[in-house]
């Protein structure tokens, strides 16, 4: 029992000593940190907003380009969302129909580019036009749809190329201003040169941040367009075979 009490007393003393050492160490670290803060000079760092405010006219142009780019991306996304639609189910419905009127009724609510062009072909066939005339009408509709599929893609491609160039131009102008300061006052205050360079590089970063998503969306839209056209071409080939067979009968 005495031995257990002796160990308990020693453990309690060790605990008190350890706690005191930790408190002393924490206090010493706090004092040293305060002394270091008092001795070190105050450093004022620029926020991103500060650099944006000094970005110059090119940054304003990039802001306008970002709004235009976002508008184009949203518009094209909504358009391709409505334009999607496979032609294979439409061909199957037309094969199952007994007459042109039934085939037209079967695909009456078919969405997308394929649905619109297939309805044009079936209406012409129902009205008694020969296959050659139907092909001409379909070709005109395909050209019209192609114009819609490619609308605003050149403008988006322009943004992909122009935004990094605008950012580079803003950076170049900012570097020219920075080295003009050095030429005027020398290297006595390097912070002015570093600040000017960091502000100039904001233009390059802004141009890249606009161009990278625009490039990704442009490639996605282009691929989507090609996919729709390939599916449409395949479906129209099968449709024309069906219409020519019906005309021969």
C-alpha positions in Angstrom: 0.0 0.0 0.0 2.8 2.4 0.9 4.6 1.5 -2.4 1.4 2.3 -4.3 1.0 5.6 -2.5 4.7 6.4 -3.2 4.2 5.7 -7.0 1.0 7.8 -7.0 2.8 10.7 -5.3 5.8 10.5 -7.7 3.3 10.3 -10.7 1.5 13.4 -9.4 4.8 15.3 -9.0 5.8 14.3 -12.5 2.5 15.5 -13.9 2.8 18.8 -12.2 6.4 19.2 -13.4 5.4 18.3 -17.0 2.5 20.7 -17.0 4.7 23.5 -15.7 7.3 22.8 -18.3 4.7 22.9 -21.1 3.2 26.1 -19.8 6.7 27.7 -19.5 7.6 26.6 -23.0 4.4 27.9 -24.4 4.9 31.2 -22.7 8.5 31.4 -24.0 7.4 30.7 -27.5 4.7 33.4 -27.3 7.2 35.9 -26.0 9.7 35.1 -28.8 7.0 35.3 -31.4 5.9 38.7 -30.2 9.5 39.9 -30.2 10.0 38.7 -33.7 6.8 40.4 -34.9 7.9 43.7 -33.3 11.4 43.4 -34.8 10.3 42.4 -38.3 9.2 45.1 -40.7 5.5 45.2 -41.7 5.0 43.6 -45.1 1.9 44.6 -47.0 0.9 42.0 -49.6 -1.4 42.9 -52.5 -4.6 41.1 -52.8 -5.9 39.7 -56.1 -8.5 42.6 -56.3 -5.7 45.1 -56.0 -3.8 43.5 -58.9 -7.1 43.4 -60.9 -7.7 47.1 -60.4 -4.2 47.8 -61.8 -4.5 45.4 -64.7 -5.1 48.1 -67.3 -7.3 48.4 -70.3 -6.5 44.9 -71.6 -8.0 43.4 -68.4 -11.3 45.3 -69.1 -11.3 43.8 -72.6 -10.7 40.4 -71.2 -13.6 40.9 -68.8 -15.9 41.7 -71.8 -14.5 38.7 -73.6 -15.3 36.5 -70.7 -18.9 37.6 -70.7 -19.2 37.0 -74.4 -17.5 33.6 -74.2 -19.8 32.5 -71.4 -22.9 33.6 -73.4 -21.7 31.7 -76.4 -21.1 28.5 -74.4 -24.5 28.6 -72.7 -26.3 29.3 -76.0 -24.5 26.5 -77.8 -25.0 24.1 -74.9 -28.8 24.7 -75.0 -28.9 24.4 -78.8 -27.1 21.0 -78.9 -29.2 19.8 -76.0 -32.3 20.4 -78.1 -30.7 19.1 -81.3 -29.8 15.7 -80.0 -31.7 12.6 -81.1 -30.8 9.3 -82.8 -32.1 8.5 -86.2 -32.1 4.7 -85.7 -35.4 4.6 -83.7 -37.0 6.8 -86.3 -36.1 4.4 -89.1 -37.5 1.5 -87.1 -40.8 3.3 -86.6 -41.0 4.2 -90.3 -40.3 0.5 -91.3 -43.1 -0.6 -89.0 -45.7 1.8 -90.4 -48.0 0.7 -93.2 -48.4 4.0 -95.0 -46.6 7.3 -95.2 -49.3 9.0 -93.2 -48.8 6.4 -90.4 -45.0 6.9 -90.6 -45.4 10.6 -90.3 -47.7 10.3 -87.3 -45.2 7.9 -85.7 -42.4 10.4 -85.7 -44.5 13.5 -85.3 -43.0 14.4 -81.9 -39.5 13.2 -82.7 -37.0 15.8 -81.3 -33.8 17.1 -82.7 -32.3 17.6 -86.2 -33.1 14.0 -87.3 -36.8 14.4 -86.4 -37.2 17.6 -88.4 -35.4 16.3 -91.5 -37.2 13.0 -91.5 -40.6 14.7 -91.3 -39.6 16.9 -94.3 -38.8 13.7 -96.3 -42.0 11.9 -95.3 -44.2 14.9 -96.0 -42.7 15.1 -99.5 -43.1 11.4 -100.1 -46.7 11.6 -98.9 -47.4 14.4 -101.3 -46.2 12.2 -104.2 -42.8 13.8 -105.0 -40.4 11.5 -106.7 -37.3 10.3 -104.8 -35.0 12.7 -106.7 -37.1 15.6 -105.6 -37.2 14.3 -102.1 -33.4 14.2 -102.0 -33.2 17.8 -103.1 -35.6 18.9 -100.4 -33.7 16.9 -97.8 -30.4 18.3 -98.9 -31.7 21.8 -98.5 -32.9 21.0 -95.0 -29.6 19.4 -94.1 -27.8 22.6 -95.3 -30.2 24.7 -93.2 -29.6 22.5 -90.1 -25.8 22.6 -90.7 -25.9 26.4 -90.6 -27.6 26.1 -87.2 -25.1 23.6 -85.9 -22.1 25.7 -86.9 -23.6 29.0 -85.7 -21.4 30.9 -83.2 -18.6 28.2 -83.3 -16.3 30.5 -85.3 -16.8 33.3 -82.7 -16.0 30.8 -79.9 -12.9 29.8 -81.7 -11.9 33.4 -82.0 -12.2 33.8 -78.2 -9.9 30.8 -77.8 -7.2 32.5 -79.9 -7.8 36.1 -79.0 -8.0 36.0 -75.1 -4.4 34.7 -74.6 -3.1 37.3 -77.0 -4.9 40.0 -75.2 -3.5 38.7 -71.9 0.0 38.7 -73.4 -0.4 42.2 -74.7 -1.5 43.4 -71.3 1.5 41.7 -69.7 3.9 43.2 -72.2 2.5 46.7 -71.6 2.7 46.1 -67.9 6.4 45.0 -68.2 7.1 48.1 -70.2 5.7 50.3 -67.5 7.6 48.4 -64.8 10.9 48.8 -66.6 10.1 52.5 -67.3 10.0 53.0 -63.5 13.4 51.2 -63.2 14.8 53.5 -65.9 13.5 56.5 -64.0 14.4 55.7 -60.4 16.9 52.8 -60.8 16.9 49.6 -58.6 16.7 51.5 -55.4 13.2 50.1 -54.7 12.9 46.6 -56.3 9.4 46.2 -54.8 8.0 48.6 -57.3 9.4 46.4 -60.1 8.1 43.2 -58.6 4.7 44.7 -58.0 4.4 45.9 -61.5 5.4 42.5 -62.9 2.9 40.7 -60.7 0.1 43.0 -61.9 1.2 42.5 -65.5 1.0 38.8 -65.2 -2.6 39.0 -64.1 -3.5 39.7 -67.7 -1.8 36.5 -68.9 -3.6 34.5 -66.2 -6.9 36.0 -67.1 -6.5 35.3 -70.8 -5.7 31.7 -70.1 -8.5 31.2 -67.6 -10.9 32.3 -70.3 -9.3 30.5 -73.2 -8.9 27.0 -71.6 -12.7 26.4 -70.9 -13.5 28.0 -74.2 -11.2 25.6 -76.0 -12.7 22.6 -74.2 -16.2 23.7 -75.0 -15.4 24.4 -78.7 -13.9 20.9 -79.2 -16.9 19.3 -77.4 -19.4 21.3 -79.6 -17.5 20.4 -82.7 -17.4 16.7 -81.8 -21.1 16.9 -81.0 -21.8 18.4 -84.4 -19.9 15.7 -86.3 -21.6 13.0 -84.3 -25.1 14.4 -85.2 -24.2 14.7 -88.9 -22.8 11.2 -89.1 -25.9 9.8 -87.4 -28.1 11.9 -89.7 -26.3 10.7 -92.8 -26.7 7.1 -91.8 -30.3 7.5 -91.1 -31.1 9.4 -94.3 -29.4 6.7 -96.4 -31.7 4.0 -94.9 -34.7 6.3 -95.2 -34.1 7.0 -98.9 -33.8 3.2 -99.5 -37.3 2.8 -97.9 -38.8 5.6 -99.9 -37.4 4.4 -103.2 -38.7 0.9 -102.5 -42.1 2.4 -101.7 -42.1 4.4 -104.9 -41.2 1.3 -107.0 -44.2 -0.6 -105.5 
